[in-house]
Amino acid sequence: MVWKTTVLALASVLCARTATVDDLIRIAIERSRELGAARARVAETRGLLRQAGVRPAPALEVDGATGRALGSPGKQEFSAAYSHPLETGGKRDKRIRVAEKTVALAEADIAGRTLRLASEIKLRAIDALTQEQRLASFDSLIGTLQESLKLTEARVEQGDAAPLESRLLLVELNRTQAQRRTAEGVRQVALTDLRRLCGLAPAEPLALSREVLRDSQAAGDIAQLRQRALAQRPDLAAARLVEEQGVAEVALSESQARPDLTLSARYSHRTERFGDLYGYTASGRPALIRDRDNILAAGISIPLLTRRRNLGNLEAAAARATGARSLRQHLEAAIPLEVEAAWRRWEAAVESLKILNAGVVRQSEENLEIVRQAYALGQLRLLDVLNEQRRLTDTRMSHIEAEADVRRGLAELEQAVGGELR
């Protein structure tokens, strides 16, 4: 019932034709086959954990023997035995500890895959909406150029302008349309990647909400971000678990070098008839002479093991533990540097955007307006107007890209920290 409710909720988001990043991440987590395989791995490890706690099974043995087939019809024997193995050295508890670490590792793997999936979705959504902003800017410019081309062609027909001016405008229009087509292609690639990551079919609608481009000017203090990363990064958590699992495997290997005990008990009943010899009972009646024995035996079995028999497993477990410890130490040293590098990139992108917002775009628009007025007065050429228009277009594209860099930097910083910065 909960699964159906989730599916209906996701379907309603898609039918609404707008989706935020959080919506896309929920859809991706629900539909991801890779995460489904990881969840199945968790279920598998839990089954192995249950199996690790199973004690060795006792054995019941029943035997029957007769001498009839070999010419001794008077001899028969019946026995029943029970043996109970006893593990020594705490093997069961140590197997359980190793299995528990395996379960925790599978769960940490899901957390790591989910984090990477969410980061990829954020980056692709930022790419798609950044290209939409570029397309809107190109469309505005194309409309302006088309209107200018119509007016210039009319002036050329009346002899008020040189034919070169209309050709220059046509070249600029075609150049802008080619740039728009490139931006549209990049946008379609980003949307296709989003569909792949979210598991959406080509026929399912996908429109991104502008909330994807959320602003976040407060990523946090760098020292706090380092501490958060060391506390919550899934890959570091997995490395620590692998190290703990290695220590547990070493302890298990050491315990497996100790012999287990097997306690046993056997009851035997034997009967034997001595040919056709007769004797007399207490009442004086003749009866065949038989020998009946009831025997009860108990014993203990101890395999003769030496440390060398399990030395290979012990060395392998120790090597795995050493490697896991080295990986954990590497991540603990590298993660703070990764966080700092991501934070520096984000900070530089924020500063760059502030500079562009402070007056570059507005000043470029004012410059273009002044150049157009000078062209209308005959003081400048059309080529000067087109050059200034190109500078304004480049400035606007730089501003759009700077905004995208801030958001990409934030997404990369969140991935480096191992969680959202909200």
C-alpha positions in Angstrom: 0.0 0.0 0.0 2.9 2.4 0.8 4.6 1.5 -2.4 1.4 2.2 -4.5 1.0 5.6 -2.7 4.6 6.5 -3.5 4.1 5.6 -7.2 1.0 7.6 -7.4 2.7 10.6 -5.8 5.5 10.4 -8.3 3.1 10.1 -11.2 1.3 13.2 -10.1 4.6 15.1 -10.0 5.3 14.1 -13.6 1.8 14.9 -14.8 2.1 18.4 -13.3 4.9 18.9 -15.9 7.1 20.7 -13.5 9.5 19.1 -11.1 12.1 20.3 -8.6 15.4 18.6 -7.9 13.9 17.0 -4.8 11.1 15.6 -6.9 13.6 14.2 -9.4 15.8 12.7 -6.7 12.7 10.9 -5.1 11.7 9.5 -8.5 15.3 8.4 -9.2 15.6 6.6 -5.8 12.3 4.9 -6.4 13.1 3.7 -9.9 16.8 3.2 -9.9 17.7 -0.4 -10.7 21.2 0.1 -9.3 19.8 1.1 -5.9 17.4 -1.8 -6.2 20.3 -4.2 -6.6 22.0 -2.5 -3.6 18.9 -3.0 -1.5 18.8 -6.7 -2.6 22.4 -6.9 -1.4 21.4 -5.6 2.0 18.7 -8.2 2.2 21.3 -10.8 1.3 23.7 -9.7 4.0 20.9 -9.8 6.6 20.3 -13.4 5.6 24.0 -14.1 6.0 23.9 -12.5 9.4 21.0 -14.7 10.4 23.0 -17.7 9.1 26.1 -16.7 11.0 24.3 -17.2 14.3 23.4 -20.8 13.5 25.2 -23.2 15.8 26.6 -26.5 14.4 23.9 -29.2 14.1 24.0 -32.3 16.3 23.9 -35.7 14.7 21.9 -38.8 15.4 23.2 -42.1 14.2 21.3 -45.5 14.2 23.0 -48.7 13.1 21.9 -52.3 12.8 24.0 -55.4 12.1 23.4 -59.1 11.5 25.7 -62.1 10.8 23.0 -64.0 8.8 24.5 -62.9 5.4 27.9 -64.3 6.4 26.8 -67.6 7.9 26.4 -66.4 11.5 22.6 -66.2 11.9 22.8 -66.1 15.6 24.6 -62.7 15.9 22.7 -59.4 15.8 23.5 -55.9 16.9 21.7 -52.6 17.2 23.1 -49.2 18.2 22.1 -45.6 18.4 24.5 -42.7 18.9 24.1 -39.0 19.5 27.0 -36.5 18.9 26.9 -32.8 19.8 29.6 -30.4 18.4 30.8 -27.6 20.7 32.5 -24.5 19.1 35.4 -23.1 21.1 37.0 -19.7 21.1 33.8 -17.7 20.6 33.6 -18.6 16.9 29.8 -17.9 16.7 30.0 -14.5 18.3 32.9 -13.5 16.0 31.1 -14.8 12.9 28.1 -12.6 13.9 30.4 -9.5 14.3 31.8 -10.0 10.9 28.3 -10.5 9.4 27.1 -7.3 11.2 29.9 -5.3 9.6 28.9 -6.7 6.2 25.3 -5.5 6.7 26.5 -2.1 7.7 28.8 -2.0 4.6 25.9 -2.8 2.3 23.8 0.0 3.9 26.7 2.4 3.6 27.0 1.5 -0.1 23.3 2.5 -0.6 24.0 5.8 1.1 27.0 6.4 -1.1 25.2 5.5 -4.3 22.2 7.7 -3.3 24.5 10.7 -2.7 26.2 10.3 -6.1 22.9 9.9 -7.8 21.5 13.0 -6.2 24.7 15.0 -7.1 24.5 13.9 -10.7 20.8 14.9 -10.9 21.5 18.3 -9.5 24.4 18.9 -12.0 22.3 17.8 -15.0 19.4 19.9 -13.9 21.6 22.9 -13.5 23.0 22.3 -17.0 19.5 22.0 -18.5 18.1 25.2 -16.9 21.3 27.1 -17.6 20.9 26.3 -21.3 17.2 27.4 -21.0 18.5 30.8 -19.8 20.9 30.9 -22.7 18.1 30.1 -25.1 15.9 32.8 -23.7 18.8 35.3 -24.2 19.4 34.1 -27.7 15.7 34.3 -28.6 15.6 37.9 -27.4 18.7 38.7 -29.5 17.3 36.9 -32.5 14.1 38.9 -32.3 16.0 42.2 -32.1 18.3 41.2 -35.1 15.3 40.1 -37.2 13.5 43.4 -36.6 16.7 45.3 -37.4 17.2 43.3 -40.5 13.7 44.1 -41.8 14.2 47.8 -41.2 17.6 47.8 -42.8 16.4 45.9 -45.9 13.6 48.5 -46.2 16.2 51.3 -46.0 18.4 49.6 -48.6 15.4 49.4 -51.0 14.8 53.1 -50.5 18.5 53.9 -50.9 19.0 55.1 -47.4 21.5 52.4 -46.4 24.2 50.4 -48.1 23.5 46.7 -49.0 26.5 45.8 -46.8 24.6 46.7 -43.7 21.8 44.2 -44.4 24.4 41.5 -45.2 26.2 42.2 -41.9 23.0 41.9 -40.0 22.1 38.6 -41.8 25.5 37.2 -40.9 25.0 38.2 -37.2 21.5 36.7 -37.2 22.7 33.4 -38.7 25.6 33.3 -36.2 23.2 33.8 -33.3 20.9 31.1 -34.6 23.8 28.7 -34.8 24.7 29.5 -31.2 21.1 28.9 -30.2 21.1 25.5 -31.9 24.2 24.5 -30.0 22.6 25.6 -26.7 19.5 23.6 -27.6 21.6 20.5 -28.3 23.3 20.8 -24.9 20.0 21.2 -23.2 18.6 18.1 -24.8 21.6 16.1 -23.8 21.2 17.3 -20.2 17.5 16.4 -20.2 18.3 13.0 -21.7 20.8 12.4 -18.9 18.1 13.4 -16.4 15.7 10.9 -17.9 18.4 8.2 -17.7 19.2 9.0 -14.1 15.6 9.2 -13.0 14.4 6.1 -15.0 11.9 8.2 -17.0 10.6 6.8 -20.3 10.9 9.1 -23.4 7.2 9.6 -23.5 6.9 10.8 -19.9 6.8 14.6 -19.5 9.7 16.4 -17.9 9.8 20.1 -17.2 12.1 21.5 -14.6 10.9 24.0 -12.0 13.0 27.2 -11.6 13.4 26.2 -8.0 16.2 24.1 -9.2 18.3 27.2 -9.5 18.0 28.1 -5.9 20.4 30.6 -4.5 22.6 29.7 -1.5 25.0 32.4 -0.4 25.8 30.8 3.0 27.5 27.4 2.5 28.9 27.5 6.1 32.2 27.8 7.8 35.0 25.8 6.2 36.0 24.2 9.6 32.5 23.1 10.2 32.2 21.7 6.7 35.4 19.6 7.2 34.0 18.2 10.5 30.7 17.4 8.8 32.4 15.6 6.0 34.5 13.5 8.4 31.3 12.6 10.3 28.9 11.8 7.4 30.8 11.0 4.2 29.5 7.5 3.1 32.8 6.5 1.6 34.7 7.3 4.8 32.0 5.5 6.8 32.4 2.5 4.5 36.2 2.6 4.9 35.9 2.6 8.7 33.5 -0.4 8.5 35.8 -2.3 6.3 38.6 -1.7 8.8 36.4 -2.9 11.7 35.4 -5.9 9.6 39.0 -6.7 9.0 39.8 -6.6 12.7 36.8 -8.9 13.3 38.0 -11.3 10.5 41.4 -11.5 12.1 39.8 -12.4 15.5 37.6 -15.0 13.7 40.6 -16.5 11.9 42.5 -16.8 15.2 39.6 -18.5 16.8 39.3 -21.0 13.9 42.7 -22.2 14.7 41.4 -23.6 18.0 39.9 -27.1 17.7 36.2 -27.6 18.3 34.9 -30.4 20.6 32.4 -33.1 19.7 30.7 -34.9 22.6 29.1 -38.3 21.8 27.1 -41.0 23.5 26.2 -44.4 22.1 23.9 -47.2 23.2 24.4 -50.7 21.8 22.3 -53.9 22.2 23.9 -57.2 21.1 22.5 -60.6 21.0 24.3 -63.9 20.1 23.1 -67.5 19.9 25.5 -70.4 20.4 24.5 -72.8 17.7 21.8 -75.3 18.8 22.9 -75.5 22.4 20.1 -75.6 24.9 20.0 -74.9 28.5 17.3 -74.9 31.1 15.3 -72.0 32.5 14.6 -71.4 36.2 11.3 -73.3 35.7 13.2 -76.3 34.2 12.1 -75.8 30.6 14.7 -76.2 27.8 15.7 -73.0 25.9 18.3 -72.0 23.4 21.4 -70.4 24.9 21.7 -66.7 24.0 24.1 -63.9 25.1 22.6 -60.4 25.5 24.7 -57.3 26.1 23.5 -53.7 26.7 26.4 -51.2 26.3 26.4 -47.5 26.9 29.5 -45.5 25.8 30.5 -41.8 25.9 33.3 -40.0 24.3 34.8 -36.7 23.2 36.5 -35.9 19.9 39.2 -33.3 19.5 40.8 -32.7 16.1 44.5 -32.3 16.2 45.0 -28.8 14.7 48.0 -26.5 14.7 48.3 -22.8 14.1 50.0 -23.5 10.7 46.8 -25.1 9.4 45.0 -21.7 9.5 48.0 -19.5 9.0 47.1 -18.6 5.4 43.6 -17.4 6.4 45.1 -15.4 9.3 47.6 -13.7 7.1 45.0 -12.8 4.5 42.7 -11.3 7.1 45.6 -9.3 8.6 46.5 -8.0 5.1 42.9 -7.0 4.5 42.7 -5.2 7.8 46.0 -3.4 7.1 44.8 -2.3 3.6 41.5 -1.1 5.1 43.3 0.9 7.7 45.5 2.6 5.1 42.4 3.5 3.0 40.7 4.9 6.0 43.7 7.0 6.9 44.0 8.2 3.3 40.3 9.3 3.2 40.6 11.1 6.6 43.5 13.1 5.2 42.1 13.7 1.7 38.5 14.5 2.5 39.2 17.8 4.3 41.3 18.9 1.3 38.5 17.9 -1.1 36.0 20.0 1.0 38.4 23.0 1.0 38.9 22.7 -2.8 35.2 22.6 -3.4 34.6 25.5 -1.0 37.3 27.6 -2.7 35.7 26.9 -6.1 32.3 27.9 -4.8 33.6 31.0 -3.1 35.5 32.1 -6.3 32.3 31.6 -8.3 30.3 33.7 -5.8 32.8 36.5 -5.9 32.8 36.4 -9.7 29.1 36.6 -9.8 29.1 39.6 -7.4 31.4 41.5 -9.7 29.2 40.8 -12.7 26.1 41.8 -10.8 27.8 45.0 -9.5 27.7 46.7 -12.9 29.2 44.8 -15.8 25.9 43.7 -17.3 24.1 46.9 -16.7 27.0 49.0 -17.9 27.3 46.8 -21.1 23.6 47.4 -21.8 24.0 51.2 -21.4 27.1 51.1 -23.7 25.1 49.4 -26.4 22.3 52.0 -26.1 24.8 54.8 -26.4 26.4 53.2 -29.5 23.0 52.7 -31.1 22.2 56.4 -30.6 25.5 57.4 -32.1 24.8 55.1 -35.1 21.4 56.7 -35.5 23.1 60.1 -35.6 25.6 58.8 -38.2 28.6 59.1 -35.9 29.3 55.3 -35.9 29.1 52.4 -38.3 26.7 49.5 -38.1 29.8 47.3 -37.5 30.4 49.2 -34.3 26.9 48.5 -33.1 27.2 44.8 -33.9 30.5 44.6 -32.1 29.0 46.2 -29.0 26.0 43.8 -29.3 28.4 40.9 -29.4 30.1 42.2 -26.2 26.8 42.5 -24.5 25.8 39.0 -25.5 29.1 37.6 -24.3 28.6 39.5 -21.0 25.1 38.1 -20.5 26.4 34.6 -21.3 29.2 35.1 -18.8 26.6 36.2 -16.2 24.5 33.1 -16.9 27.5 30.8 -16.7 28.7 32.5 -13.5 25.3 31.8 -11.9 25.6 28.2 -13.0 29.1 28.0 -11.6 27.8 29.1 -8.2 25.2 26.4 -8.3 27.5 23.7 -9.6 30.0 24.7 -6.9 27.4 24.3 -4.3 26.4 20.9 -5.6 30.0 19.8 -5.7 30.5 21.1 -2.2 27.5 19.2 -1.0 28.9 16.0 -2.5 32.3 16.7 -0.9 30.6 17.2 2.5 28.3 14.2 2.1 25.0 16.0 2.5 22.8 19.0 1.7 23.8 22.4 2.9 20.5 23.9 3.9 
